[in-house]
Amino acid sequence: MHLATRVARAFVPAWLLALGLALAATGAEDGHKLQGVVNVNTASVQELQLLPGVGEARARAIVDLRKQRGGLKSLDELLDVKGIGDASLEKLRPHLALDGKTTARLE
């Protein structure tokens, strides 16, 4: 197999995944509506990025906070994440859960 073919097979799926996640992360601002909830105690960085105003850095900060505390017991603990204040937490609150399954999707 040619080197170029092997490189393409390795990078194209990763690139497509990154593109899909980038589109999903910006979907809420592009008129798509977020349906369902994100469980902040189990969600991946990618799932957290479905939330409006949450990019990769903020999603990683949420995961780090969750790990430091052994899980979150209150959504108000998200106020300890840089960039999440009272107003942004109130916008996020309808899309957040502390337990159960992450069901969030953009429509």
N, C-alpha and C positions, 0 to 999 in steps of 0.2 A: 504494500500500500504506500502511496506517495506521502511524503511528509505533509504536504499541503492538505491532503484529504484528512489525515489524522488530526491535524491542528483544527481544521474546520469542524470535524466531528466533536472535538473537545470543547470548542468555544461557542459554537452556534447555540446549543441548548442553554448554556449559561447566559448568553447574551439575550436570548428570547425571554428567559425567566426574569432577568433584570429589567428588561423593557416592560414586561407585563406588570411587575411590581411598581415600576415608576408610574405607569399609567394608572394603576389602582390607587397609588398614593395621591395622585393629583385629581382623581376622578371626582371627589367630593366638591372640589372647587370648579370643576368643569360642568356642573349641572347634574351630575349623577348624585343619587341620594343613597345614603348609607342605611341599610336595613339590617336589623338584628343587633346583637351585642358582641363586645369583645371582653372576654374574661381576662382581666389584668393580671391574675395570678397564674395563668397557664399560657397566655398568648405568646406567639413568637414575635420577633422584631417585625417580620413581614406583616403579620396580622395586626399588630399595633399601628402600623403605618396606614391602615385603612381608615383610621380615625382622622377627622378633619383637623388640620394643623399639626399633625404628628408626623414628622419626617424620621429619617433613620437615626439621627443623633438623639432625638427626644425618646424614640422607641427604645433605644439601647439604654438610656438613662432610666426609663421605667423598669426595664428588666434588671438593671443593676440594683435599683432600690428594692425591688421585690426579693432579689437574692440576699441582699444585706439584712433584710428584716425577716426572712423566712416566710415571705408572703405578706400581702397587705390585708389588713383587717377592716379598713375603712377607705373609701374613695378619697376622702379628704387628705390621706397621706400623699396623694399625687401632687399636692401643693408644694411638697419638698423637691419636686423635679424642676430644674431650671427651665423657665419658659412656660410653666403652667401656673397661672394665677387664678384668682376667684372667677373671673369672667370666662376664661377658657375652660375651666373645670365644669362650670355650669353648662357650657355648650356640649361638652363631652359626656356629661353625666347620663343622658338618655341612652347612650351607646355603650355604657360600661357595666360590667358585672364583676362580682368578687368570687362567684362560684358558678358552676354549670359550664356548659359548652359554649365556645365561641361560635356564633352563628352569623357574624357580620358578613355582608356582601354589598357590593355597589350595584345599584339598579339605575 
